[in-house]
Amino acid sequence: MFATLRILHIVCGTFWTGAALLIAGFMEPTVRALGPDGGRFMQRFMGKSGFPIAMTGAGFITLVTGFYLLWAGSGGFAAGWPANNFDLLMALGGLAGAIAFFLGIGVNAPTAARLGRLAGEAASRGGPPSAEQQQQIATLQRRLHRAGLASATLLLMATALMAAARVA
């Protein structure tokens, strides 16, 4: 069971981290540069593709399996834990991943949903967003950009810390 959970943790964590890096580093800047066409793409991508569910699910599975593996591997967080560099680096990586997860569900998801609603409102009117909507969209895009970069950076840190723990 331990090996299965470890494989699940690594596979889901790899998907989660890779997807976050792809979005923050490549998709988001491209979508922003495309203007209204980029907004339509993101509305479709985030609304109908199942991607947000896959990201949230992968993050959740990564956190739950990681916590269990850390707990079981440490003997239940006994007194004196973390006892070595491996435990410390794994715990720090887990903390970075947990912060990224809660940033994703607390900031990224609601911001992306609000952007989608604004784009939908403009599309239903049959014209470009109003000046007020454009200002709201710009603010939300900046928030999403910052939070996306922070999440991707935290996930990259988590991956690096856990990789370093293997050789510590």
KEMIBA-613333 format. One record per residue (C-alpha): residue number from 0; x, y, z. Coordinates in steps of 0.1 Angstrom, whole numbers, padded with zeros to 4 digits, m for minus. Example, Ala and Ser with C-alpha at 12.3 -4.5 7.8 and 13.67 -1.06 7.14 Angstrom:
% residues 2
<resi 0&X 0123&Y m0045&Z 0078>
<resi 1&X 0137&Y m0011&Z 0071>
This chain:
% residues 168
<resi 0&X 0000&Y 0000&Z 0000>
<resi 1&X 0028&Y 0024&Z 0008>
<resi 2&X 0044&Y 0020&Z m0026>
<resi 3&X 0010&Y 0026&Z m0043>
<resi 4&X 0004&Y 0057&Z m0023>
<resi 5&X 0039&Y 0070&Z m0031>
<resi 6&X 0033&Y 0064&Z m0068>
<resi 7&X m0001&Y 0082&Z m0066>
<resi 8&X 0016&Y 0111&Z m0048>
<resi 9&X 0044&Y 0114&Z m0073>
<resi 10&X 0021&Y 0111&Z m0104>
<resi 11&X m0005&Y 0136&Z m0091>
<resi 12&X 0021&Y 0160&Z m0079>
<resi 13&X 0039&Y 0159&Z m0112>
<resi 14&X 0007&Y 0166&Z m0131>
<resi 15&X m0002&Y 0194&Z m0106>
<resi 16&X 0032&Y 0211&Z m0107>
<resi 17&X 0036&Y 0207&Z m0145>
<resi 18&X 0001&Y 0221&Z m0152>
<resi 19&X 0007&Y 0251&Z m0128>
<resi 20&X 0040&Y 0259&Z m0145>
<resi 21&X 0024&Y 0256&Z m0180>
<resi 22&X m0004&Y 0279&Z m0171>
<resi 23&X 0016&Y 0305&Z m0152>
<resi 24&X 0046&Y 0305&Z m0176>
<resi 25&X 0030&Y 0301&Z m0210>
<resi 26&X m0008&Y 0300&Z m0212>
<resi 27&X m0016&Y 0330&Z m0190>
<resi 28&X 0008&Y 0354&Z m0208>
<resi 29&X m0005&Y 0341&Z m0242>
<resi 30&X m0041&Y 0344&Z m0232>
<resi 31&X m0035&Y 0380&Z m0220>
<resi 32&X m0018&Y 0389&Z m0252>
<resi 33&X m0047&Y 0376&Z m0273>
<resi 34&X m0072&Y 0399&Z m0256>
<resi 35&X m0109&Y 0389&Z m0261>
<resi 36&X m0099&Y 0358&Z m0281>
<resi 37&X m0078&Y 0347&Z m0252>
<resi 38&X m0107&Y 0353&Z m0228>
<resi 39&X m0129&Y 0331&Z m0249>
<resi 40&X m0103&Y 0304&Z m0250>
<resi 41&X m0099&Y 0305&Z m0212>
<resi 42&X m0137&Y 0305&Z m0207>
<resi 43&X m0140&Y 0273&Z m0227>
<resi 44&X m0109&Y 0257&Z m0212>
<resi 45&X m0118&Y 0264&Z m0176>
<resi 46&X m0155&Y 0258&Z m0181>
<resi 47&X m0159&Y 0227&Z m0202>
<resi 48&X m0126&Y 0208&Z m0203>
<resi 49&X m0126&Y 0195&Z m0167>
<resi 50&X m0092&Y 0210&Z m0161>
<resi 51&X m0101&Y 0229&Z m0129>
<resi 52&X m0114&Y 0196&Z m0114>
<resi 53&X m0083&Y 0177&Z m0125>
<resi 54&X m0060&Y 0204&Z m0110>
<resi 55&X m0080&Y 0205&Z m0077>
<resi 56&X m0082&Y 0167&Z m0076>
<resi 57&X m0045&Y 0162&Z m0083>
<resi 58&X m0036&Y 0188&Z m0056>
<resi 59&X m0059&Y 0172&Z m0031>
<resi 60&X m0047&Y 0137&Z m0037>
<resi 61&X m0011&Y 0149&Z m0036>
<resi 62&X m0017&Y 0166&Z m0002>
<resi 63&X m0036&Y 0137&Z 0014>
<resi 64&X m0012&Y 0110&Z 0002>
<resi 65&X 0018&Y 0132&Z 0011>
<resi 66&X 0006&Y 0138&Z 0046>
<resi 67&X m0001&Y 0101&Z 0051>
<resi 68&X 0033&Y 0091&Z 0038>
<resi 69&X 0050&Y 0117&Z 0060>
<resi 70&X 0030&Y 0107&Z 0090>
<resi 71&X 0035&Y 0069&Z 0085>
<resi 72&X 0072&Y 0073&Z 0076>
<resi 73&X 0078&Y 0093&Z 0108>
<resi 74&X 0061&Y 0069&Z 0131>
<resi 75&X 0032&Y 0093&Z 0136>
<resi 76&X 0051&Y 0125&Z 0142>
<resi 77&X 0067&Y 0112&Z 0174>
<resi 78&X 0085&Y 0134&Z 0199>
<resi 79&X 0117&Y 0147&Z 0184>
<resi 80&X 0103&Y 0148&Z 0148>
<resi 81&X 0117&Y 0158&Z 0124>
<resi 82&X 0146&Y 0136&Z 0133>
<resi 83&X 0167&Y 0141&Z 0102>
<resi 84&X 0172&Y 0162&Z 0071>
<resi 85&X 0150&Y 0139&Z 0050>
<resi 86&X 0120&Y 0145&Z 0074>
<resi 87&X 0127&Y 0183&Z 0075>
<resi 88&X 0129&Y 0187&Z 0037>
<resi 89&X 0099&Y 0166&Z 0031>
<resi 90&X 0079&Y 0186&Z 0057>
<resi 91&X 0090&Y 0219&Z 0041>
<resi 92&X 0081&Y 0206&Z 0007>
<resi 93&X 0047&Y 0195&Z 0020>
<resi 94&X 0041&Y 0229&Z 0036>
<resi 95&X 0050&Y 0247&Z 0003>
<resi 96&X 0025&Y 0223&Z m0015>
<resi 97&X m0002&Y 0230&Z 0010>
<resi 98&X 0002&Y 0267&Z 0007>
<resi 99&X 0000&Y 0264&Z m0031>
<resi 100&X m0032&Y 0243&Z m0028>
<resi 101&X m0050&Y 0267&Z m0005>
<resi 102&X m0038&Y 0296&Z m0027>
<resi 103&X m0053&Y 0278&Z m0057>
<resi 104&X m0087&Y 0271&Z m0041>
<resi 105&X m0088&Y 0304&Z m0022>
<resi 106&X m0075&Y 0329&Z m0048>
<resi 107&X m0070&Y 0313&Z m0082>
<resi 108&X m0103&Y 0294&Z m0086>
<resi 109&X m0126&Y 0323&Z m0074>
<resi 110&X m0107&Y 0348&Z m0095>
<resi 111&X m0108&Y 0327&Z m0126>
<resi 112&X m0146&Y 0321&Z m0120>
<resi 113&X m0152&Y 0358&Z m0117>
<resi 114&X m0132&Y 0365&Z m0149>
<resi 115&X m0154&Y 0338&Z m0167>
<resi 116&X m0186&Y 0355&Z m0155>
<resi 117&X m0174&Y 0389&Z m0167>
<resi 118&X m0165&Y 0375&Z m0201>
<resi 119&X m0199&Y 0357&Z m0202>
<resi 120&X m0217&Y 0389&Z m0194>
<resi 121&X m0199&Y 0408&Z m0222>
<resi 122&X m0206&Y 0380&Z m0247>
<resi 123&X m0243&Y 0379&Z m0238>
<resi 124&X m0245&Y 0416&Z m0246>
<resi 125&X m0229&Y 0409&Z m0280>
<resi 126&X m0202&Y 0435&Z m0276>
<resi 127&X m0169&Y 0442&Z m0259>
<resi 128&X m0168&Y 0446&Z m0221>
<resi 129&X m0179&Y 0480&Z m0208>
<resi 130&X m0152&Y 0503&Z m0194>
<resi 131&X m0161&Y 0492&Z m0159>
<resi 132&X m0159&Y 0456&Z m0168>
<resi 133&X m0125&Y 0461&Z m0186>
<resi 134&X m0111&Y 0477&Z m0154>
<resi 135&X m0125&Y 0447&Z m0133>
<resi 136&X m0110&Y 0423&Z m0158>
<resi 137&X m0076&Y 0439&Z m0157>
<resi 138&X m0076&Y 0438&Z m0119>
<resi 139&X m0086&Y 0402&Z m0118>
<resi 140&X m0060&Y 0393&Z m0145>
<resi 141&X m0033&Y 0409&Z m0124>
<resi 142&X m0045&Y 0390&Z m0093>
<resi 143&X m0047&Y 0357&Z m0112>
<resi 144&X m0012&Y 0363&Z m0127>
<resi 145&X 0004&Y 0370&Z m0093>
<resi 146&X m0014&Y 0341&Z m0075>
<resi 147&X m0006&Y 0317&Z m0104>
<resi 148&X 0031&Y 0326&Z m0103>
<resi 149&X 0031&Y 0322&Z m0066>
<resi 150&X 0014&Y 0288&Z m0068>
<resi 151&X 0037&Y 0276&Z m0095>
<resi 152&X 0068&Y 0288&Z m0076>
<resi 153&X 0056&Y 0271&Z m0044>
<resi 154&X 0050&Y 0238&Z m0063>
<resi 155&X 0084&Y 0240&Z m0079>
<resi 156&X 0099&Y 0246&Z m0044>
<resi 157&X 0080&Y 0216&Z m0031>
<resi 158&X 0093&Y 0194&Z m0059>
<resi 159&X 0128&Y 0206&Z m0054>
<resi 160&X 0127&Y 0202&Z m0016>
<resi 161&X 0114&Y 0167&Z m0019>
<resi 162&X 0139&Y 0157&Z m0046>
<resi 163&X 0167&Y 0171&Z m0023>
<resi 164&X 0154&Y 0151&Z 0006>
<resi 165&X 0161&Y 0119&Z m0014>
<resi 166&X 0198&Y 0127&Z m0014>
<resi 167&X 0200&Y 0144&Z 0020>
